[in-house]
Amino acid sequence: YVYIINKNTDVTDYAVVSINSEVIGSLYAGDWMFIPWGCVDQHDDIEITANGGTNTICYALFHEGRTLTAS
């Protein structure tokens, strides 16, 4: 599972979340998402793009039974 939160307080600044260039949603100020995610390919990256201004994005990855490598 992946937890992502936009800690920004300005409602006009948001972040777009995508996996493999496919947009799965937008996070506005204070919004968060908790999604199931299983990386199948080394290119299955989650991308977060800030729109408007600078956003403080916090995230966490929860996993069990898989060894994950950092790039």
All heavy atoms as a GROMACS GRO file, in nm:
protein
  553
    1TYR      N    1   0.084  -0.118   0.000
    1TYR     CA    2   0.000   0.000   0.000
    1TYR      C    3   0.088   0.124   0.000
    1TYR      O    4   0.198   0.122   0.055
    1TYR     CB    5  -0.090   0.003   0.123
    1TYR     CG    6  -0.198  -0.103   0.117
    1TYR    CD1    7  -0.178  -0.229   0.171
    1TYR    CD2    8  -0.319  -0.075   0.057
    1TYR    CE1    9  -0.275  -0.326   0.165
    1TYR    CE2   10  -0.418  -0.170   0.051
    1TYR     CZ   11  -0.397  -0.296   0.105
    1TYR     OH   12  -0.494  -0.391   0.097
    2VAL      N   13   0.036   0.230  -0.057
    2VAL     CA   14   0.107   0.358  -0.060
    2VAL      C   15   0.016   0.464   0.000
    2VAL      O   16  -0.102   0.472  -0.033
    2VAL     CB   17   0.145   0.397  -0.205
    2VAL    CG1   18   0.209   0.534  -0.209
    2VAL    CG2   19   0.239   0.295  -0.266
    3TYR      N   20   0.074   0.543   0.090
    3TYR     CA   21   0.004   0.657   0.152
    3TYR      C   22   0.072   0.783   0.104
    3TYR      O   23   0.195   0.795   0.112
    3TYR     CB   24   0.013   0.645   0.305
    3TYR     CG   25  -0.032   0.769   0.378
    3TYR    CD1   26  -0.168   0.794   0.396
    3TYR    CD2   27   0.060   0.859   0.431
    3TYR    CE1   28  -0.211   0.907   0.464
    3TYR    CE2   29   0.017   0.972   0.499
    3TYR     CZ   30  -0.117   0.995   0.515
    3TYR     OH   31  -0.159   1.106   0.582
    4ILE      N   32  -0.007   0.877   0.050
    4ILE     CA   33   0.046   1.004   0.002
    4ILE      C   34  -0.044   1.116   0.053
    4ILE      O   35  -0.166   1.105   0.046
    4ILE     CB   36   0.051   1.010  -0.152
    4ILE    CG1   37   0.128   0.891  -0.210
    4ILE    CG2   38   0.112   1.141  -0.201
    4ILE    CD1   39   0.114   0.875  -0.360
    5ILE      N   40   0.016   1.223   0.104
    5ILE     CA   41  -0.062   1.338   0.152
    5ILE      C   42   0.001   1.468   0.101
    5ILE      O   43   0.122   1.482   0.094
    5ILE     CB   44  -0.073   1.341   0.306
    5ILE    CG1   45  -0.164   1.455   0.352
    5ILE    CG2   46   0.063   1.347   0.371
    5ILE    CD1   47  -0.202   1.451   0.499
    6ASN      N   48  -0.085   1.562   0.063
    6ASN     CA   49  -0.043   1.696   0.025
    6ASN      C   50  -0.060   1.784   0.149
    6ASN      O   51  -0.172   1.817   0.189
    6ASN     CB   52  -0.128   1.749  -0.090
    6ASN     CG   53  -0.087   1.888  -0.136
    6ASN    OD1   54  -0.002   1.951  -0.076
    6ASN    ND2   55  -0.149   1.935  -0.242
    7LYS      N   56   0.051   1.820   0.213
    7LYS     CA   57   0.046   1.897   0.338
    7LYS      C   58   0.030   2.047   0.315
    7LYS      O   59   0.028   2.124   0.411
    7LYS     CB   60   0.174   1.872   0.418
    7LYS     CG   61   0.198   1.726   0.454
    7LYS     CD   62   0.108   1.680   0.562
    7LYS     CE   63   0.164   1.724   0.695
    7LYS     NZ   64   0.092   1.679   0.809
    8ASN      N   65   0.015   2.089   0.190
    8ASN     CA   66   0.002   2.230   0.159
    8ASN      C   67  -0.128   2.285   0.216
    8ASN      O   68  -0.225   2.212   0.236
    8ASN     CB   69   0.004   2.249   0.007
    8ASN     CG   70   0.044   2.388  -0.033
    8ASN    OD1   71   0.079   2.469   0.050
    8ASN    ND2   72   0.040   2.416  -0.161
    9THR      N   73  -0.131   2.416   0.243
    9THR     CA   74  -0.251   2.479   0.296
    9THR      C   75  -0.320   2.571   0.196
    9THR      O   76  -0.431   2.615   0.219
    9THR     CB   77  -0.218   2.560   0.424
    9THR    OG1   78  -0.117   2.655   0.393
    9THR    CG2   79  -0.170   2.468   0.535
   10ASP      N   80  -0.254   2.601   0.085
   10ASP     CA   81  -0.312   2.685  -0.020
   10ASP      C   82  -0.396   2.598  -0.113
   10ASP      O   83  -0.344   2.512  -0.183
   10ASP     CB   84  -0.201   2.755  -0.099
   10ASP     CG   85  -0.254   2.853  -0.201
   10ASP    OD1   86  -0.376   2.851  -0.232
   10ASP    OD2   87  -0.174   2.934  -0.252
   11VAL      N   88  -0.527   2.621  -0.114
   11VAL     CA   89  -0.618   2.534  -0.189
   11VAL      C   90  -0.599   2.543  -0.341
   11VAL      O   91  -0.649   2.459  -0.414
   11VAL     CB   92  -0.765   2.562  -0.154
   11VAL    CG1   93  -0.793   2.529  -0.009
   11VAL    CG2   94  -0.803   2.706  -0.185
   12THR      N   95  -0.527   2.644  -0.390
   12THR     CA   96  -0.506   2.656  -0.534
   12THR      C   97  -0.388   2.573  -0.583
   12THR      O   98  -0.372   2.551  -0.703
   12THR     CB   99  -0.486   2.802  -0.575
   12THR    OG1  100  -0.369   2.853  -0.510
   12THR    CG2  101  -0.607   2.886  -0.539
   13ASP      N  102  -0.304   2.526  -0.493
   13ASP     CA  103  -0.189   2.444  -0.529
   13ASP      C  104  -0.224   2.296  -0.508
   13ASP      O  105  -0.269   2.258  -0.401
   13ASP     CB  106  -0.067   2.479  -0.444
   13ASP     CG  107  -0.020   2.621  -0.467
   13ASP    OD1  108  -0.052   2.678  -0.574
   13ASP    OD2  109   0.047   2.676  -0.379
   14TYR      N  110  -0.204   2.217  -0.610
   14TYR     CA  111  -0.236   2.075  -0.600
   14TYR      C  112  -0.127   1.992  -0.663
   14TYR      O  113  -0.037   2.044  -0.729
   14TYR     CB  114  -0.372   2.045  -0.663
   14TYR     CG  115  -0.380   2.072  -0.812
   14TYR    CD1  116  -0.359   1.970  -0.903
   14TYR    CD2  117  -0.406   2.199  -0.860
   14TYR    CE1  118  -0.365   1.993  -1.040
   14TYR    CE2  119  -0.414   2.224  -0.995
   14TYR     CZ  120  -0.393   2.121  -1.085
   14TYR     OH  121  -0.400   2.145  -1.219
   15ALA      N  122  -0.135   1.863  -0.644
   15ALA     CA  123  -0.038   1.770  -0.701
   15ALA      C  124  -0.112   1.661  -0.778
   15ALA      O  125  -0.216   1.613  -0.734
   15ALA     CB  126   0.046   1.707  -0.591
   16VAL      N  127  -0.059   1.626  -0.894
   16VAL     CA  128  -0.116   1.521  -0.977
   16VAL      C  129  -0.037   1.393  -0.952
   16VAL      O  130   0.086   1.393  -0.957
   16VAL     CB  131  -0.112   1.560  -1.127
   16VAL    CG1  132  -0.161   1.445  -1.213
   16VAL    CG2  133  -0.194   1.685  -1.151
   17VAL      N  134  -0.107   1.284  -0.925
   17VAL     CA  135  -0.043   1.155  -0.899
   17VAL      C  136  -0.068   1.064  -1.019
   17VAL      O  137  -0.182   1.051  -1.066
   17VAL     CB  138  -0.100   1.090  -0.771
   17VAL    CG1  139  -0.034   0.958  -0.743
   17VAL    CG2  140  -0.086   1.185  -0.652
   18SER      N  141   0.040   1.002  -1.069
   18SER     CA  142   0.027   0.912  -1.183
   18SER      C  143   0.115   0.789  -1.165
   18SER      O  144   0.213   0.791  -1.092
   18SER     CB  145   0.062   0.984  -1.314
   18SER     OG  146   0.193   1.035  -1.307
   19ILE      N  147   0.077   0.682  -1.232
   19ILE     CA  148   0.156   0.559  -1.237
   19ILE      C  149   0.176   0.526  -1.384
   19ILE      O  150   0.078   0.516  -1.460
   19ILE     CB  151   0.086   0.442  -1.165
   19ILE    CG1  152   0.066   0.475  -1.018
   19ILE    CG2  153   0.166   0.314  -1.181
   19ILE    CD1  154  -0.011   0.370  -0.940
   20ASN      N  155   0.303   0.512  -1.424
   20ASN     CA  156   0.335   0.484  -1.565
   20ASN      C  157   0.271   0.587  -1.659
   20ASN      O  158   0.211   0.553  -1.759
   20ASN     CB  159   0.294   0.344  -1.606
   20ASN     CG  160   0.383   0.239  -1.547
   20ASN    OD1  161   0.497   0.266  -1.514
   20ASN    ND2  162   0.331   0.120  -1.533
   21SER      N  163   0.277   0.712  -1.622
   21SER     CA  164   0.224   0.824  -1.701
   21SER      C  165   0.071   0.824  -1.712
   21SER      O  166   0.015   0.903  -1.786
   21SER     CB  167   0.285   0.828  -1.840
   21SER     OG  168   0.424   0.842  -1.832
   22GLU      N  169   0.002   0.739  -1.637
   22GLU     CA  170  -0.144   0.740  -1.635
   22GLU      C  171  -0.190   0.809  -1.507
   22GLU      O  172  -0.162   0.762  -1.396
   22GLU     CB  173  -0.200   0.599  -1.641
   22GLU     CG  174  -0.350   0.595  -1.646
   22GLU     CD  175  -0.406   0.455  -1.661
   22GLU    OE1  176  -0.337   0.368  -1.716
   22GLU    OE2  177  -0.520   0.435  -1.616
   23VAL      N  178  -0.260   0.920  -1.521
   23VAL     CA  179  -0.306   0.997  -1.405
   23VAL      C  180  -0.411   0.917  -1.329
   23VAL      O  181  -0.508   0.869  -1.386
   23VAL     CB  182  -0.363   1.134  -1.450
   23VAL    CG1  183  -0.423   1.208  -1.332
   23VAL    CG2  184  -0.255   1.216  -1.517
   24ILE      N  185  -0.388   0.904  -1.198
   24ILE     CA  186  -0.485   0.833  -1.114
   24ILE      C  187  -0.560   0.927  -1.021
   24ILE      O  188  -0.657   0.887  -0.959
   24ILE     CB  189  -0.420   0.719  -1.034
   24ILE    CG1  190  -0.314   0.772  -0.939
   24ILE    CG2  191  -0.363   0.614  -1.125
   24ILE    CD1  192  -0.265   0.668  -0.840
   25GLY      N  193  -0.515   1.052  -1.010
   25GLY     CA  194  -0.586   1.147  -0.926
   25GLY      C  195  -0.507   1.272  -0.895
   25GLY      O  196  -0.389   1.283  -0.930
   26SER      N  197  -0.574   1.366  -0.831
   26SER     CA  198  -0.512   1.491  -0.787
   26SER      C  199  -0.531   1.506  -0.637
   26SER      O  200  -0.636   1.469  -0.584
   26SER     CB  201  -0.574   1.611  -0.858
   26SER     OG  202  -0.554   1.603  -0.997
   27LEU      N  203  -0.429   1.561  -0.571
   27LEU     CA  204  -0.437   1.586  -0.428
   27LEU      C  205  -0.431   1.736  -0.404
   27LEU      O  206  -0.330   1.799  -0.432
   27LEU     CB  207  -0.322   1.517  -0.354
   27LEU     CG  208  -0.322   1.365  -0.356
   27LEU    CD1  209  -0.195   1.312  -0.290
   27LEU    CD2  210  -0.444   1.311  -0.285
   28TYR      N  211  -0.539   1.790  -0.351
   28TYR     CA  212  -0.542   1.932  -0.317
   28TYR      C  213  -0.498   1.948  -0.172
   28TYR      O  214  -0.471   1.850  -0.103
   28TYR     CB  215  -0.682   1.988  -0.341
   28TYR     CG  216  -0.715   1.997  -0.488
   28TYR    CD1  217  -0.764   1.888  -0.558
   28TYR    CD2  218  -0.691   2.115  -0.558
   28TYR    CE1  219  -0.790   1.896  -0.693
   28TYR    CE2  220  -0.718   2.124  -0.694
   28TYR     CZ  221  -0.767   2.013  -0.760
   28TYR     OH  222  -0.791   2.021  -0.895
   29ALA      N  223  -0.491   2.070  -0.125
   29ALA     CA  224  -0.441   2.098   0.010
   29ALA      C  225  -0.512   2.011   0.114
   29ALA      O  226  -0.634   2.011   0.122
   29ALA     CB  227  -0.461   2.245   0.043
   30GLY      N  228  -0.434   1.936   0.190
   30GLY     CA  229  -0.488   1.851   0.296
   30GLY      C  230  -0.541   1.717   0.249
   30GLY      O  231  -0.575   1.632   0.330
   31ASP      N  232  -0.550   1.695   0.117
   31ASP     CA  233  -0.599   1.567   0.066
   31ASP      C  234  -0.494   1.458   0.082
   31ASP      O  235  -0.374   1.485   0.080
   31ASP     CB  236  -0.634   1.576  -0.083
   31ASP     CG  237  -0.765   1.649  -0.108
   31ASP    OD1  238  -0.837   1.677  -0.012
   31ASP    OD2  239  -0.793   1.675  -0.226
   32TRP      N  240  -0.540   1.334   0.093
   32TRP     CA  241  -0.449   1.221   0.104
   32TRP      C  242  -0.509   1.103   0.030
   32TRP      O  243  -0.627   1.099   0.001
   32TRP     CB  244  -0.421   1.186   0.250
   32TRP     CG  245  -0.543   1.154   0.330
   32TRP    CD1  246  -0.621   1.245   0.397
   32TRP    CD2  247  -0.601   1.026   0.352
   32TRP    NE1  248  -0.724   1.180   0.459
   32TRP    CE2  249  -0.715   1.044   0.433
   32TRP    CE3  250  -0.570   0.897   0.312
   32TRP    CZ2  251  -0.796   0.940   0.473
   32TRP    CZ3  252  -0.651   0.793   0.352
   32TRP    CH2  253  -0.761   0.815   0.433
   33MET      N  254  -0.424   1.006  -0.001
   33MET     CA  255  -0.472   0.882  -0.063
   33MET      C  256  -0.396   0.765  -0.002
   33MET      O  257  -0.282   0.777   0.038
   33MET     CB  258  -0.457   0.884  -0.215
   33MET     CG  259  -0.316   0.891  -0.265
   33MET     SD  260  -0.294   0.868  -0.446
   33MET     CE  261  -0.427   0.956  -0.516
   34PHE      N  262  -0.465   0.654   0.006
   34PHE     CA  263  -0.409   0.528   0.055
   34PHE      C  264  -0.451   0.424  -0.046
   34PHE      O  265  -0.569   0.389  -0.055
   34PHE     CB  266  -0.463   0.498   0.195
   34PHE     CG  267  -0.397   0.381   0.261
   34PHE    CD1  268  -0.267   0.389   0.306
   34PHE    CD2  269  -0.466   0.263   0.282
   34PHE    CE1  270  -0.205   0.282   0.370
   34PHE    CE2  271  -0.407   0.155   0.345
   34PHE     CZ  272  -0.276   0.165   0.388
   35ILE      N  273  -0.358   0.376  -0.128
   35ILE     CA  274  -0.393   0.290  -0.239
   35ILE      C  275  -0.314   0.160  -0.236
   35ILE      O  276  -0.200   0.157  -0.193
   35ILE     CB  277  -0.369   0.360  -0.375
   35ILE    CG1  278  -0.223   0.403  -0.390
   35ILE    CG2  279  -0.461   0.478  -0.393
   35ILE    CD1  280  -0.186   0.455  -0.526
   36PRO      N  281  -0.376   0.052  -0.282
   36PRO     CA  282  -0.299  -0.072  -0.298
   36PRO      C  283  -0.207  -0.055  -0.418
   36PRO      O  284  -0.244   0.008  -0.518
   36PRO     CB  285  -0.406  -0.178  -0.324
   36PRO     CG  286  -0.522  -0.104  -0.377
   36PRO     CD  287  -0.515   0.034  -0.318
   37TRP      N  288  -0.086  -0.107  -0.408
   37TRP     CA  289   0.008  -0.093  -0.519
   37TRP      C  290   0.107  -0.207  -0.514
   37TRP      O  291   0.172  -0.231  -0.412
   37TRP     CB  292   0.082   0.041  -0.509
   37TRP     CG  293   0.181   0.063  -0.617
   37TRP    CD1  294   0.154   0.089  -0.748
   37TRP    CD2  295   0.322   0.065  -0.605
   37TRP    NE1  296   0.270   0.105  -0.818
   37TRP    CE2  297   0.377   0.091  -0.732
   37TRP    CE3  298   0.410   0.046  -0.500
   37TRP    CZ2  299   0.512   0.099  -0.755
   37TRP    CZ3  300   0.546   0.054  -0.523
   37TRP    CH2  301   0.594   0.081  -0.650
   38GLY      N  302   0.114  -0.279  -0.624
   38GLY     CA  303   0.210  -0.388  -0.635
   38GLY      C  304   0.297  -0.364  -0.757
   38GLY      O  305   0.249  -0.369  -0.869
   39CYS      N  306   0.422  -0.335  -0.733
   39CYS     CA  307   0.515  -0.308  -0.842
   39CYS      C  308   0.543  -0.438  -0.917
   39CYS      O  309   0.595  -0.533  -0.861
   39CYS     CB  310   0.645  -0.250  -0.786
   39CYS     SG  311   0.768  -0.218  -0.911
   40VAL      N  312   0.505  -0.443  -1.043
   40VAL     CA  313   0.526  -0.561  -1.125
   40VAL      C  314   0.653  -0.546  -1.208
   40VAL      O  315   0.727  -0.640  -1.228
   40VAL     CB  316   0.405  -0.584  -1.219
   40VAL    CG1  317   0.429  -0.701  -1.312
   40VAL    CG2  318   0.279  -0.604  -1.137
   41ASP      N  319   0.679  -0.426  -1.253
   41ASP     CA  320   0.792  -0.398  -1.341
   41ASP      C  321   0.878  -0.291  -1.274
   41ASP      O  322   0.828  -0.208  -1.199
   41ASP     CB  323   0.738  -0.346  -1.475
   41ASP     CG  324   0.844  -0.328  -1.580
   41ASP    OD1  325   0.949  -0.268  -1.551
   41ASP    OD2  326   0.823  -0.373  -1.695
   42GLN      N  327   1.006  -0.291  -1.303
   42GLN     CA  328   1.094  -0.191  -1.243
   42GLN      C  329   1.059  -0.049  -1.286
   42GLN      O  330   1.103   0.048  -1.226
   42GLN     CB  331   1.240  -0.220  -1.277
   42GLN     CG  332   1.275  -0.199  -1.422
   42GLN     CD  333   1.421  -0.230  -1.450
   42GLN    OE1  334   1.489  -0.287  -1.367
   42GLN    NE2  335   1.466  -0.192  -1.567
   43HIS      N  336   0.977  -0.036  -1.390
   43HIS     CA  337   0.938   0.096  -1.438
   43HIS      C  338   0.799   0.138  -1.388
   43HIS      O  339   0.744   0.237  -1.434
   43HIS     CB  340   0.941   0.099  -1.591
   43HIS     CG  341   1.076   0.066  -1.645
   43HIS    ND1  342   1.183   0.150  -1.634
   43HIS    CD2  343   1.121  -0.044  -1.709
   43HIS    CE1  344   1.289   0.094  -1.688
   43HIS    NE2  345   1.254  -0.024  -1.735
   44ASP      N  346   0.741   0.063  -1.296
   44ASP     CA  347   0.611   0.097  -1.239
   44ASP      C  348   0.629   0.202  -1.130
   44ASP      O  349   0.612   0.176  -1.012
   44ASP     CB  350   0.542  -0.027  -1.181
   44ASP     CG  351   0.493  -0.121  -1.287
   44ASP    OD1  352   0.484  -0.080  -1.403
   44ASP    OD2  353   0.462  -0.236  -1.253
   45ASP      N  354   0.663   0.322  -1.171
   45ASP     CA  355   0.690   0.429  -1.077
   45ASP      C  356   0.565   0.511  -1.049
   45ASP      O  357   0.482   0.533  -1.138
   45ASP     CB  358   0.797   0.524  -1.132
   45ASP     CG  359   0.933   0.458  -1.145
   45ASP    OD1  360   0.960   0.366  -1.066
   45ASP    OD2  361   1.010   0.498  -1.234
   46ILE      N  362   0.554   0.558  -0.927
   46ILE     CA  363   0.451   0.654  -0.890
   46ILE      C  364   0.515   0.792  -0.904
   46ILE      O  365   0.620   0.818  -0.846
   46ILE     CB  366   0.400   0.632  -0.747
   46ILE    CG1  367   0.331   0.496  -0.737
   46ILE    CG2  368   0.305   0.745  -0.707
   46ILE    CD1  369   0.286   0.461  -0.598
   47GLU      N  370   0.451   0.878  -0.982
   47GLU     CA  371   0.503   1.012  -1.004
   47GLU      C  372   0.407   1.115  -0.945
   47GLU      O  373   0.286   1.100  -0.954
   47GLU     CB  374   0.519   1.038  -1.153
   47GLU     CG  375   0.616   0.941  -1.220
   47GLU     CD  376   0.618   0.956  -1.371
   47GLU    OE1  377   0.547   1.043  -1.425
   47GLU    OE2  378   0.690   0.878  -1.434
   48ILE      N  379   0.464   1.216  -0.882
   48ILE     CA  380   0.385   1.325  -0.823
   48ILE      C  381   0.436   1.455  -0.883
   48ILE      O  382   0.554   1.488  -0.871
   48ILE     CB  383   0.398   1.326  -0.670
   48ILE    CG1  384   0.354   1.191  -0.613
   48ILE    CG2  385   0.318   1.441  -0.610
   48ILE    CD1  386   0.384   1.174  -0.467
   49THR      N  387   0.345   1.529  -0.946
   49THR     CA  388   0.381   1.654  -1.011
   49THR      C  389   0.304   1.768  -0.945
   49THR      O  390   0.180   1.766  -0.943
   49THR     CB  391   0.347   1.650  -1.161
   49THR    OG1  392   0.408   1.534  -1.219
   49THR    CG2  393   0.394   1.774  -1.232
   50ALA      N  394   0.377   1.865  -0.891
   50ALA     CA  395   0.313   1.980  -0.828
   50ALA      C  396   0.266   2.079  -0.935
   50ALA      O  397   0.338   2.106  -1.031
   50ALA     CB  398   0.410   2.050  -0.733
   51ASN      N  399   0.145   2.129  -0.918
   51ASN     CA  400   0.090   2.232  -1.008
   51ASN      C  401   0.057   2.355  -0.926
   51ASN      O  402  -0.010   2.346  -0.826
   51ASN     CB  403  -0.035   2.181  -1.079
   51ASN     CG  404  -0.004   2.077  -1.183
   51ASN    OD1  405   0.086   2.097  -1.263
   51ASN    ND2  406  -0.074   1.966  -1.180
   52GLY      N  407   0.103   2.468  -0.970
   52GLY     CA  408   0.070   2.593  -0.903
   52GLY      C  409   0.183   2.649  -0.821
   52GLY      O  410   0.230   2.758  -0.844
   53GLY      N  411   0.228   2.577  -0.726
   53GLY     CA  412   0.333   2.628  -0.638
   53GLY      C  413   0.415   2.515  -0.582
   53GLY      O  414   0.422   2.408  -0.640
   54THR      N  415   0.477   2.541  -0.469
   54THR     CA  416   0.555   2.436  -0.405
   54THR      C  417   0.465   2.363  -0.305
   54THR      O  418   0.400   2.426  -0.223
   54THR     CB  419   0.678   2.493  -0.334
   54THR    OG1  420   0.635   2.592  -0.240
   54THR    CG2  421   0.773   2.557  -0.433
   55ASN      N  422   0.460   2.233  -0.316
   55ASN     CA  423   0.379   2.152  -0.226
   55ASN      C  424   0.469   2.068  -0.136
   55ASN      O  425   0.575   2.023  -0.179
   55ASN     CB  426   0.289   2.057  -0.306
   55ASN     CG  427   0.185   2.130  -0.387
   55ASN    OD1  428   0.136   2.233  -0.345
   55ASN    ND2  429   0.152   2.078  -0.502
   56THR      N  430   0.426   2.049  -0.013
   56THR     CA  431   0.495   1.957   0.076
   56THR      C  432   0.420   1.826   0.067
   56THR      O  433   0.305   1.816   0.110
   56THR     CB  434   0.496   2.010   0.220
   56THR    OG1  435   0.561   2.136   0.223
   56THR    CG2  436   0.567   1.913   0.312
   57ILE      N  437   0.486   1.726   0.008
   57ILE     CA  438   0.425   1.595  -0.010
   57ILE      C  439   0.494   1.496   0.083
   57ILE      O  440   0.616   1.485   0.084
   57ILE     CB  441   0.439   1.546  -0.156
   57ILE    CG1  442   0.382   1.649  -0.254
   57ILE    CG2  443   0.377   1.409  -0.174
   57ILE    CD1  444   0.233   1.667  -0.246
   58CYS      N  445   0.416   1.426   0.162
   58CYS     CA  446   0.468   1.320   0.247
   58CYS      C  447   0.412   1.187   0.196
   58CYS      O  448   0.300   1.182   0.148
   58CYS     CB  449   0.425   1.340   0.393
   58CYS     SG  450   0.490   1.490   0.466
   59TYR      N  451   0.493   1.082   0.206
   59TYR     CA  452   0.448   0.953   0.156
   59TYR      C  453   0.510   0.840   0.237
   59TYR      O  454   0.611   0.858   0.303
   59TYR     CB  455   0.482   0.936   0.007
   59TYR     CG  456   0.630   0.940  -0.021
   59TYR    CD1  457   0.706   0.823  -0.023
   59TYR    CD2  458   0.694   1.061  -0.044
   59TYR    CE1  459   0.842   0.827  -0.047
   59TYR    CE2  460   0.831   1.066  -0.069
   59TYR     CZ  461   0.904   0.949  -0.071
   59TYR     OH  462   1.038   0.953  -0.095
   60ALA      N  463   0.446   0.725   0.229
   60ALA     CA  464   0.496   0.605   0.295
   60ALA      C  465   0.455   0.484   0.212
   60ALA      O  466   0.349   0.482   0.151
   60ALA     CB  467   0.439   0.593   0.436
   61LEU      N  468   0.541   0.384   0.212
   61LEU     CA  469   0.514   0.259   0.142
   61LEU      C  470   0.508   0.148   0.246
   61LEU      O  471   0.601   0.131   0.326
   61LEU     CB  472   0.624   0.230   0.040
   61LEU     CG  473   0.621   0.094  -0.028
   61LEU    CD1  474   0.496   0.080  -0.114
   61LEU    CD2  475   0.745   0.074  -0.113
   62PHE      N  476   0.398   0.074   0.247
   62PHE     CA  477   0.380  -0.037   0.339
   62PHE      C  478   0.384  -0.165   0.258
   62PHE      O  479   0.309  -0.180   0.163
   62PHE     CB  480   0.246  -0.026   0.412
   62PHE     CG  481   0.229   0.100   0.489
   62PHE    CD1  482   0.171   0.212   0.430
   62PHE    CD2  483   0.272   0.110   0.620
   62PHE    CE1  484   0.156   0.330   0.501
   62PHE    CE2  485   0.258   0.228   0.691
   62PHE     CZ  486   0.199   0.338   0.632
   63HIS      N  487   0.471  -0.258   0.296
   63HIS     CA  488   0.479  -0.383   0.222
   63HIS      C  489   0.512  -0.497   0.316
   63HIS      O  490   0.558  -0.479   0.428
   63HIS     CB  491   0.585  -0.374   0.112
   63HIS     CG  492   0.725  -0.362   0.165
   63HIS    ND1  493   0.804  -0.470   0.190
   63HIS    CD2  494   0.797  -0.252   0.199
   63HIS    CE1  495   0.921  -0.428   0.237
   63HIS    NE2  496   0.919  -0.298   0.244
   64GLU      N  497   0.484  -0.618   0.268
   64GLU     CA  498   0.512  -0.736   0.347
   64GLU      C  499   0.558  -0.847   0.254
   64GLU      O  500   0.499  -0.872   0.151
   64GLU     CB  501   0.386  -0.782   0.420
   64GLU     CG  502   0.408  -0.904   0.506
   64GLU     CD  503   0.280  -0.946   0.578
   64GLU    OE1  504   0.180  -0.872   0.575
   64GLU    OE2  505   0.282  -1.054   0.636
   65GLY      N  506   0.669  -0.907   0.289
   65GLY     CA  507   0.715  -1.023   0.216
   65GLY      C  508   0.786  -0.998   0.084
   65GLY      O  509   0.811  -1.090   0.010
   66ARG      N  510   0.818  -0.874   0.053
   66ARG     CA  511   0.891  -0.842  -0.069
   66ARG      C  512   1.013  -0.762  -0.036
   66ARG      O  513   1.010  -0.674   0.051
   66ARG     CB  514   0.805  -0.759  -0.165
   66ARG     CG  515   0.688  -0.837  -0.222
   66ARG     CD  516   0.615  -0.759  -0.323
   66ARG     NE  517   0.690  -0.766  -0.450
   66ARG     CZ  518   0.643  -0.721  -0.563
   66ARG    NH1  519   0.526  -0.664  -0.567
   66ARG    NH2  520   0.713  -0.731  -0.673
   67THR      N  521   1.122  -0.788  -0.104
   67THR     CA  522   1.241  -0.709  -0.089
   67THR      C  523   1.239  -0.600  -0.195
   67THR      O  524   1.233  -0.628  -0.315
   67THR     CB  525   1.367  -0.795  -0.107
   67THR    OG1  526   1.365  -0.898  -0.010
   67THR    CG2  527   1.493  -0.711  -0.090
   68LEU      N  528   1.239  -0.475  -0.152
   68LEU     CA  529   1.234  -0.362  -0.244
   68LEU      C  530   1.372  -0.298  -0.252
   68LEU      O  531   1.439  -0.280  -0.150
   68LEU     CB  532   1.131  -0.259  -0.197
   68LEU     CG  533   0.988  -0.313  -0.178
   68LEU    CD1  534   0.900  -0.206  -0.119
   68LEU    CD2  535   0.932  -0.361  -0.310
   69THR      N  536   1.414  -0.264  -0.372
   69THR     CA  537   1.544  -0.201  -0.389
   69THR      C  538   1.526  -0.055  -0.425
   69THR      O  539   1.430  -0.018  -0.491
   69THR     CB  540   1.624  -0.271  -0.500
   69THR    OG1  541   1.547  -0.268  -0.621
   69THR    CG2  542   1.653  -0.414  -0.464
   70ALA      N  543   1.616   0.026  -0.378
   70ALA     CA  544   1.613   0.168  -0.409
   70ALA      C  545   1.694   0.194  -0.535
   70ALA      O  546   1.795   0.129  -0.560
   70ALA     CB  547   1.670   0.249  -0.293
   71SER      N  548   1.648   0.290  -0.615
   71SER     CA  549   1.723   0.320  -0.738
   71SER      C  550   1.824   0.429  -0.714
   71SER      O  551   1.827   0.496  -0.618
   71SER     CB  552   1.629   0.361  -0.849
   71SER     OG  553   1.549   0.468  -0.809
   0.00000   0.00000   0.00000
